[in-house]
Amino acid sequence: MTFTKLPERIIRLDELANNLWWSWHEPARKLYRVLDRSLWRLSGHNPIQQLNEISPDRLQEAATDADFLALYDSVMTIFDADMSNSTHWFATNHPDWQHDPVAYFSMEFAVHNSLPIYAGGLGILAGDVCKEASDLGLPLVAVGFMYPQGYFHQQFCLDPNSCQVEIYQDLNFDEAPISQVLSPDGQPALTKVQLGDVAIAVGVWQVRVGRTNIYLLDTDLVENPEQYRGLSARLYVADEDLRLQQEIILGIAGVRILRTLGINPSVWHANEGHAAFMMIERTLEEMTKGASFAEAMNRVRATTVFTTHTPVSAGHDVFPVELVEKYLKGYWESMSIDRETFLQLGGRADSGASTFDMTALALRMANQRCAVSQLHEKVTQRMWHVLWPQIPEEQVPISHITNGIHVPTWVAPELRSLYERYLNREWIAEHDDIRLWERASDIPDSELWAVRQQLKRKMVRAIRERMRSRWLKDNVPWKQILALGVLLDPELLTIGFVRRFTEYKRPTLVFRDIERLKRLLNNELYPVQIIFAGKSHPADFPSKQLLHQVYTLATDRDLQGRIAFVEDYDMHMAHYLVQGVDVWLNTPRTLREACGTSGMKAALNGVLNLSVPDGWWYEGFNGSNGWVLGDNIDTSKPSDEDGVDAGAFYRILEEEIVPLYYSRDLNGVPKGWIHCVKESIRSIIPAFCARRMLKEYTDRMYKPASRSLIGTEPR
């Protein structure tokens, strides 16, 4: 969007607002913050909305303010240098890369809350990848969906038969950092995809993320029949038919849109099986150039990277073959192959011939296959041994690259400044260097503790502000005010359980012995409070019941307001929570967490982890940087596992966490606690950052794939 009222002297505020580079560069955020602090806060830190609503007088004032102009010039100098710099890590370390970019396909992207087209961890990871690619100078383009209704907003009610209320709101395109992509003749860029007997037109929007461009597909076009215009409206629809249509659009139209834009990637990366039809489309492309089906498959495999994030069979997209045939029959006919040959690409020997598995398709069509943590590699090899039955399970050709977080996005400004003073003024540029973080011990205990307390107060203020807004808007009853956190106390030891609500994450585990929990929470000398936040999928009714249980308990007077549930958990609130709590709690059933990254964000901000030894914590826990619930990764009966882990939770809280937190020196500083915080910072940040992750992808997967001409069949 262009803001015509901007004075010429600060005209580039428009350009900067439309590139989400500003969202992870603190000087740029400060620029908009000081421009109008009230509008910055009320807009949810959205500079496009802010510039829409700001008065012309304030802009004229800023255009003549020497201090503002000095900051503006400084920010634009940094921005220009970063966007044109040819000395980033990638150019320096891979000067021989003479190839076109990496194409990164994902069903969702979370870059900033001003573009709410994400549901959770997969989107957060994809957004972090795009940002880190920009920082490293890695040539990468991303492809996803433009969801005008995005994921739902969440509210609660006290109806005994219902708790979570899903509210869908159309995106205000005038307040989002997106632009429609046009063809050379000035018309919207389009491609078409055949869905059975219907040709669907697909347009595209662009999101600028520093040097990285995300292209978002859109079917809400006048060229399409009415029933197909809403095809891309919502994220993760439950309807099987609609979901398959979306995945066909993502994979096939995604490839065609890139070709339409003149982008010809040398490496194609599918982030989960949702994008696997991208590989089929490229196979057809190779065949139209004269390759046989086998030759085309090999060429596609050679340049394809696939990452799987799902450690349980039920989490993978599997469609009835009749549905696949309904929409793709003409496709395999175009490839001159028969129905059985096509359907075998998504087949599994252990599920018969009635289903088509998108993950099986992706694994067969990629030579570079990747799980997202060390433990997840073993789980994935076991799960997909069926595709390679002739070799031992441990030799199944699936490796792992553990996920990481984009540090500049998730670090609190207060801690960023502290790290600048005691680590290195340029610490952001080298934050994946283990040696840098050895200096964490040099941070004075009192200063680190003061920042931690400041972040907790900010979090409580943010929760209360959201609660107050809800009360004013909807006049919610006092019991809901209690549940929403009105009695939260920033002086208390605070535990956060913040994640997607689903059964395997066991959100109600802490309530297994409610009387023991009450004694912990309501201890007069050493009280504890727990903050919950997270959404259940609209179609996941068992998980919604768990959410209802937790929310109901948060209204229980006997718990004295020490349980709070933050409504409508989103990326904006996530920053406050991962920065503000004292302990980050994670209790999934064993071997059900592929990786998880929220605990990494918490550790970056001096929050200690308490988790089962699953996902990334299996690698991250070193005995002194947090706590682990149990020491056995073997599964058992769910009821037995719940009992053991709940008992461990209460014991660790009573005997270790609470005493350590409340043991203070003469200045009120918990030195033992801060020692653990420093060890957590030192050991976790360099090992679990997106910079380390993306460097690994580049060296181990992108570079080999870009050099390949013809791959080999799966062994």
URUR-V907516 format. One record per residue. N is the residue number from 0. RES is the residue in one small letter. SS is DSSP state (h for helix, s for strand, l for the rest). PHI is phi as a letter, one per 40 degrees, with the letter a starting at -180 (* if undefined). D_LAST is the distance of its C-alpha to the last C-alpha in whole Angstrom. Layout:
BEGIN
N_RES_SS_PHI_D_LAST, N_RES_SS_PHI_D_LAST
END
This chain:
BEGIN
0_m_l_*_51, 1_t_l_b_54, 2_f_l_b_57, 3_t_l_c_60, 4_k_l_c_62, 5_l_l_c_61, 6_p_l_c_63, 7_e_h_d_62, 8_r_h_c_62, 9_i_h_b_59, 10_i_l_c_58, 11_r_l_c_54, 12_l_h_d_54, 13_d_h_c_53, 14_e_h_d_50, 15_l_h_c_49, 16_a_h_c_49, 17_n_l_c_47, 18_n_s_b_44, 19_l_h_c_43, 20_w_h_d_43, 21_w_h_c_46, 22_s_h_c_44, 23_w_h_b_43, 24_h_l_b_46, 25_e_h_d_49, 26_p_h_d_51, 27_a_h_c_50, 28_r_h_c_51, 29_k_h_c_54, 30_l_h_d_55, 31_y_h_c_55, 32_r_h_c_56, 33_v_h_c_59, 34_l_h_c_60, 35_d_l_a_61, 36_r_h_c_60, 37_s_h_c_61, 38_l_h_c_59, 39_w_h_c_56, 40_r_h_c_56, 41_l_h_c_56, 42_s_l_c_54, 43_g_l_g_51, 44_h_l_g_51, 45_n_l_b_50, 46_p_h_c_52, 47_i_h_c_52, 48_q_h_c_54, 49_q_h_d_56, 50_l_h_c_57, 51_n_h_c_57, 52_e_h_b_60, 53_i_l_c_61, 54_s_l_c_65, 55_p_h_d_66, 56_d_h_c_69, 57_r_h_c_66, 58_l_h_c_64, 59_q_h_c_67, 60_e_h_c_68, 61_a_h_c_64, 62_a_l_c_65, 63_t_l_b_68, 64_d_l_c_67, 65_a_h_c_66, 66_d_h_c_64, 67_f_h_c_62, 68_l_h_c_62, 69_a_h_c_61, 70_l_h_c_58, 71_y_h_d_57, 72_d_h_c_57, 73_s_h_c_55, 74_v_h_c_52, 75_m_h_c_52, 76_t_h_c_52, 77_i_h_c_49, 78_f_h_d_47, 79_d_h_c_48, 80_a_h_c_47, 81_d_h_c_44, 82_m_h_c_43, 83_s_h_b_43, 84_n_l_c_42, 85_s_l_b_40, 86_t_l_b_40, 87_h_l_c_38, 88_w_h_d_35, 89_f_h_c_32, 90_a_h_c_34, 91_t_h_c_35, 92_n_h_c_32, 93_h_l_b_30, 94_p_l_c_33, 95_d_l_c_30, 96_w_l_c_29, 97_q_l_b_30, 98_h_l_b_28, 99_d_l_c_29, 100_p_l_c_28, 101_v_s_c_26, 102_a_s_b_26, 103_y_s_b_26, 104_f_s_b_26, 105_s_s_a_27, 106_m_l_c_29, 107_e_l_a_32, 108_f_l_b_33, 109_a_l_b_36, 110_v_l_b_38, 111_h_l_a_42, 112_n_l_c_43, 113_s_l_c_45, 114_l_l_b_42, 115_p_l_c_41, 116_i_l_b_38, 117_y_l_a_36, 118_a_l_b_36, 119_g_l_a_34, 120_g_h_d_32, 121_l_h_c_29, 122_g_h_c_32, 123_i_h_c_33, 124_l_h_c_30, 125_a_h_c_30, 126_g_h_c_33, 127_d_h_c_33, 128_v_h_c_30, 129_c_h_c_32, 130_k_h_c_35, 131_e_h_c_33, 132_a_h_d_32, 133_s_h_c_36, 134_d_h_c_37, 135_l_h_c_34, 136_g_l_g_35, 137_l_l_c_31, 138_p_l_c_31, 139_l_s_a_30, 140_v_s_b_31, 141_a_s_b_30, 142_v_s_b_30, 143_g_s_a_31, 144_f_s_b_34, 145_m_l_c_38, 146_y_l_c_39, 147_p_l_c_43, 148_q_l_b_43, 149_g_s_f_40, 150_y_l_c_40, 151_f_l_c_43, 152_h_s_c_46, 153_q_s_b_47, 154_q_s_b_50, 155_f_s_b_51, 156_c_l_b_54, 157_l_l_b_56, 158_d_l_c_55, 159_p_l_c_54, 160_n_l_c_52, 161_s_l_a_50, 162_c_l_b_50, 163_q_s_c_47, 164_v_s_b_49, 165_e_s_c_46, 166_i_s_b_48, 167_y_l_b_46, 168_q_l_b_48, 169_d_l_c_47, 170_l_l_c_47, 171_n_l_c_50, 172_f_h_c_48, 173_d_h_c_51, 174_e_h_b_50, 175_a_l_b_47, 176_p_l_c_45, 177_i_l_b_44, 178_s_s_a_45, 179_q_s_c_44, 180_v_l_c_42, 181_l_s_b_44, 182_s_l_c_43, 183_p_l_d_46, 184_d_l_c_48, 185_g_l_g_49, 186_q_l_c_47, 187_p_s_d_44, 188_a_l_c_41, 189_l_l_b_39, 190_t_s_b_36, 191_k_s_b_36, 192_v_s_b_33, 193_q_s_c_33, 194_l_s_b_33, 195_g_l_g_34, 196_d_l_c_37, 197_v_s_b_38, 198_a_s_c_38, 199_i_s_b_38, 200_a_s_c_39, 201_v_s_b_37, 202_g_s_c_39, 203_v_s_a_38, 204_w_s_b_40, 205_q_s_b_39, 206_v_s_b_39, 207_r_s_c_40, 208_v_s_b_39, 209_g_l_g_40, 210_r_l_c_38, 211_t_s_c_35, 212_n_s_b_36, 213_i_s_b_34, 214_y_s_b_35, 215_l_s_b_35, 216_l_s_c_35, 217_d_s_a_38, 218_t_l_b_39, 219_d_l_c_43, 220_l_l_b_44, 221_v_l_c_47, 222_e_l_c_45, 223_n_l_c_43, 224_p_l_d_45, 225_e_h_d_46, 226_q_h_c_43, 227_y_h_b_41, 228_r_h_c_42, 229_g_l_c_42, 230_l_l_d_38, 231_s_l_b_37, 232_a_l_c_40, 233_r_s_b_39, 234_l_l_c_36, 235_y_l_f_33, 236_v_l_c_35, 237_a_l_c_35, 238_d_l_c_36, 239_e_h_c_32, 240_d_h_c_33, 241_l_h_c_34, 242_r_h_c_31, 243_l_h_c_29, 244_q_h_d_31, 245_q_h_c_31, 246_e_h_c_28, 247_i_h_c_28, 248_i_h_c_30, 249_l_h_d_29, 250_g_h_c_25, 251_i_h_c_27, 252_a_h_c_30, 253_g_h_d_29, 254_v_h_c_27, 255_r_h_c_31, 256_i_h_c_33, 257_l_h_c_31, 258_r_h_c_32, 259_t_h_d_35, 260_l_l_c_36, 261_g_l_g_35, 262_i_l_b_32, 263_n_l_b_29, 264_p_l_c_26, 265_s_l_c_24, 266_v_s_b_22, 267_w_s_b_21, 268_h_s_b_21, 269_a_s_c_21, 270_n_s_c_23, 271_e_l_g_22, 272_g_h_c_20, 273_h_h_d_24, 274_a_h_c_23, 275_a_l_c_20, 276_f_h_c_22, 277_m_h_d_22, 278_m_h_c_19, 279_i_h_c_20, 280_e_h_d_23, 281_r_h_c_22, 282_t_h_c_20, 283_l_h_c_23, 284_e_h_d_25, 285_e_h_c_22, 286_m_h_c_23, 287_t_h_c_27, 288_k_l_c_27, 289_g_l_h_26, 290_a_l_c_22, 291_s_l_c_20, 292_f_h_d_18, 293_a_h_c_15, 294_e_h_c_16, 295_a_h_c_18, 296_m_h_d_14, 297_n_h_c_13, 298_r_h_c_16, 299_v_h_c_16, 300_r_h_d_13, 301_a_h_c_14, 302_t_l_b_17, 303_t_s_b_16, 304_v_s_b_17, 305_f_s_b_17, 306_t_s_b_19, 307_t_l_b_19, 308_h_l_b_22, 309_t_l_b_23, 310_p_l_c_22, 311_v_l_b_23, 312_s_h_d_22, 313_a_h_c_26, 314_g_h_c_25, 315_h_l_c_23, 316_d_l_c_24, 317_v_s_b_24, 318_f_s_b_26, 319_p_s_c_27, 320_v_h_c_26, 321_e_h_c_29, 322_l_h_c_30, 323_v_h_c_27, 324_e_h_c_28, 325_k_h_d_32, 326_y_h_b_31, 327_l_h_b_28, 328_k_h_d_29, 329_g_h_c_30, 330_y_h_c_27, 331_w_h_c_25, 332_e_h_c_28, 333_s_h_c_28, 334_m_l_c_24, 335_s_l_f_25, 336_i_l_b_22, 337_d_l_c_24, 338_r_h_d_24, 339_e_h_c_21, 340_t_h_c_18, 341_f_h_c_19, 342_l_h_c_20, 343_q_h_c_16, 344_l_l_c_15, 345_g_l_b_17, 346_g_l_c_17, 347_r_l_b_16, 348_a_l_c_16, 349_d_l_c_18, 350_s_l_b_21, 351_g_l_g_21, 352_a_l_b_22, 353_s_l_c_25, 354_t_s_b_23, 355_f_s_b_21, 356_d_s_b_19, 357_m_h_c_20, 358_t_h_c_17, 359_a_h_c_14, 360_l_h_d_15, 361_a_h_c_15, 362_l_h_c_12, 363_r_h_c_10, 364_m_l_b_12, 365_a_l_b_12, 366_n_l_c_10, 367_q_s_b_13, 368_r_s_b_13, 369_c_s_a_16, 370_a_s_c_18, 371_v_l_b_22, 372_s_l_a_23, 373_q_h_c_22, 374_l_h_c_23, 375_h_h_c_21, 376_e_h_d_18, 377_k_h_c_18, 378_v_h_c_19, 379_t_h_c_16, 380_q_h_c_14, 381_r_h_c_16, 382_m_h_c_16, 383_w_l_b_13, 384_h_h_d_11, 385_v_h_c_12, 386_l_h_c_9, 387_w_h_b_7, 388_p_l_c_10, 389_q_l_c_8, 390_i_l_b_8, 391_p_l_c_11, 392_e_h_d_12, 393_e_h_c_13, 394_q_h_b_10, 395_v_l_d_9, 396_p_l_c_8, 397_i_l_b_12, 398_s_s_b_15, 399_h_s_a_18, 400_i_l_b_21, 401_t_l_c_24, 402_n_l_c_27, 403_g_l_a_30, 404_i_s_b_33, 405_h_l_c_35, 406_v_h_d_38, 407_p_h_c_41, 408_t_h_c_41, 409_w_h_b_41, 410_v_l_c_43, 411_a_l_c_47, 412_p_h_d_49, 413_e_h_c_51, 414_l_h_c_49, 415_r_h_d_48, 416_s_h_c_51, 417_l_h_c_51, 418_y_h_c_48, 419_e_h_c_50, 420_r_h_c_53, 421_y_h_b_51, 422_l_l_b_48, 423_n_l_a_48, 424_r_l_d_50, 425_e_l_b_46, 426_w_h_c_44, 427_i_h_d_42, 428_a_h_c_41, 429_e_h_b_39, 430_h_l_c_39, 431_d_l_c_35, 432_d_l_c_37, 433_i_h_d_37, 434_r_h_c_40, 435_l_h_d_42, 436_w_h_c_42, 437_e_h_c_44, 438_r_h_c_47, 439_a_h_d_47, 440_s_h_c_49, 441_d_h_c_52, 442_i_l_c_52, 443_p_l_d_55, 444_d_h_d_55, 445_s_h_c_58, 446_e_h_c_56, 447_l_h_c_53, 448_w_h_c_54, 449_a_h_c_57, 450_v_h_c_54, 451_r_h_c_52, 452_q_h_c_55, 453_q_h_c_55, 454_l_h_c_52, 455_k_h_c_53, 456_r_h_c_56, 457_k_h_c_54, 458_m_h_c_52, 459_v_h_c_55, 460_r_h_c_57, 461_a_h_c_54, 462_i_h_c_53, 463_r_h_c_57, 464_e_h_c_57, 465_r_h_c_55, 466_m_h_c_56, 467_r_h_c_60, 468_s_h_c_58, 469_r_h_c_57, 470_w_h_c_61, 471_l_h_c_63, 472_k_h_c_61, 473_d_h_b_60, 474_n_l_f_63, 475_v_l_c_61, 476_p_l_c_62, 477_w_h_c_63, 478_k_h_c_60, 479_q_h_c_58, 480_i_h_d_59, 481_l_h_c_59, 482_a_h_c_55, 483_l_l_c_54, 484_g_l_h_55, 485_v_l_c_59, 486_l_l_b_60, 487_l_l_c_57, 488_d_l_b_58, 489_p_l_c_57, 490_e_l_c_58, 491_l_l_c_56, 492_l_s_d_53, 493_t_s_b_51, 494_i_s_b_47, 495_g_s_b_45, 496_f_s_b_42, 497_v_s_b_41, 498_r_l_a_38, 499_r_l_d_37, 500_f_l_c_38, 501_t_l_a_36, 502_e_h_d_36, 503_y_h_c_33, 504_k_h_c_35, 505_r_l_f_38, 506_p_l_c_41, 507_t_l_c_44, 508_l_h_d_43, 509_v_h_c_46, 510_f_h_c_48, 511_r_l_c_47, 512_d_l_b_51, 513_i_h_c_53, 514_e_h_c_56, 515_r_h_c_54, 516_l_h_c_53, 517_k_h_d_56, 518_r_h_c_58, 519_l_h_c_55, 520_l_h_c_55, 521_n_l_b_59, 522_n_l_d_60, 523_e_l_c_63, 524_l_l_c_63, 525_y_l_b_59, 526_p_l_c_58, 527_v_s_b_54, 528_q_s_b_53, 529_i_s_b_49, 530_i_s_b_48, 531_f_s_b_46, 532_a_s_a_44, 533_g_l_i_42, 534_k_l_b_41, 535_s_l_b_40, 536_h_l_c_38, 537_p_l_d_40, 538_a_l_c_39, 539_d_l_c_38, 540_f_h_c_41, 541_p_h_d_40, 542_s_h_c_40, 543_k_h_c_43, 544_q_h_c_45, 545_l_h_c_44, 546_l_h_c_45, 547_h_h_c_48, 548_q_h_c_48, 549_v_h_c_48, 550_y_h_c_50, 551_t_h_c_53, 552_l_h_c_53, 553_a_h_c_53, 554_t_l_c_57, 555_d_l_c_58, 556_r_h_c_61, 557_d_h_c_61, 558_l_h_c_58, 559_q_l_f_60, 560_g_l_g_58, 561_r_l_c_56, 562_i_s_b_53, 563_a_s_b_52, 564_f_s_b_49, 565_v_s_c_49, 566_e_l_c_49, 567_d_l_f_46, 568_y_l_d_44, 569_d_l_a_43, 570_m_h_c_42, 571_h_h_c_45, 572_m_h_c_46, 573_a_h_d_43, 574_h_h_d_44, 575_y_h_c_47, 576_l_h_c_46, 577_v_h_c_43, 578_q_h_c_46, 579_g_h_b_49, 580_v_l_c_48, 581_d_l_c_48, 582_v_s_b_45, 583_w_s_b_42, 584_l_s_c_41, 585_n_s_a_37, 586_t_l_b_37, 587_p_l_c_34, 588_r_l_c_32, 589_t_l_d_30, 590_l_l_g_26, 591_r_l_b_27, 592_e_l_b_28, 593_a_l_c_25, 594_c_l_a_27, 595_g_l_g_30, 596_t_l_b_32, 597_s_h_c_36, 598_g_h_c_37, 599_m_h_c_36, 600_k_h_c_38, 601_a_h_c_41, 602_a_h_c_40, 603_l_h_d_41, 604_n_l_b_44, 605_g_l_g_45, 606_v_l_c_44, 607_l_s_c_43, 608_n_s_c_40, 609_l_s_b_40, 610_s_s_a_37, 611_v_s_c_35, 612_p_l_c_32, 613_d_l_b_29, 614_g_l_f_28, 615_w_l_c_29, 616_w_h_c_32, 617_y_h_d_30, 618_e_h_c_29, 619_g_h_c_33, 620_f_l_c_35, 621_n_l_b_37, 622_g_l_g_39, 623_s_l_b_42, 624_n_l_b_41, 625_g_s_i_41, 626_w_s_b_41, 627_v_s_b_38, 628_l_s_c_39, 629_g_l_g_37, 630_d_l_b_35, 631_n_l_b_33, 632_i_l_c_29, 633_d_l_c_29, 634_t_l_c_30, 635_s_l_a_33, 636_k_l_c_35, 637_p_h_d_36, 638_s_h_c_40, 639_d_h_c_39, 640_e_h_c_37, 641_d_h_c_40, 642_g_h_c_43, 643_v_h_c_41, 644_d_h_c_40, 645_a_h_c_44, 646_g_h_c_45, 647_a_h_c_44, 648_f_h_d_44, 649_y_h_c_48, 650_r_h_c_48, 651_i_h_c_47, 652_l_h_c_49, 653_e_h_c_52, 654_e_h_c_52, 655_e_h_b_50, 656_i_h_c_49, 657_v_h_c_53, 658_p_h_d_55, 659_l_h_c_53, 660_y_h_c_53, 661_y_h_c_57, 662_s_l_c_58, 663_r_l_b_60, 664_d_l_c_62, 665_l_l_c_65, 666_n_l_c_64, 667_g_l_g_62, 668_v_l_b_58, 669_p_l_c_56, 670_k_h_c_55, 671_g_h_c_52, 672_w_h_c_51, 673_i_h_c_51, 674_h_h_c_49, 675_c_h_c_46, 676_v_h_c_46, 677_k_h_c_46, 678_e_h_c_43, 679_s_h_c_41, 680_i_h_d_42, 681_r_h_c_41, 682_s_h_c_38, 683_i_h_c_36, 684_i_l_d_37, 685_p_l_c_35, 686_a_l_c_32, 687_f_l_b_32, 688_c_s_b_33, 689_a_h_c_31, 690_r_h_c_32, 691_r_h_c_30, 692_m_h_c_27, 693_l_h_c_27, 694_k_h_c_27, 695_e_h_c_24, 696_y_h_d_22, 697_t_h_c_24, 698_d_h_c_23, 699_r_h_c_19, 700_m_h_b_18, 701_y_h_c_21, 702_k_h_c_22, 703_p_h_d_18, 704_a_h_c_17, 705_s_h_c_21, 706_r_h_c_20, 707_s_l_c_17, 708_l_l_b_18, 709_i_l_b_15, 710_g_l_c_11, 711_t_l_b_8, 712_e_l_c_6, 713_p_l_d_4, 714_r_l_c_0
END
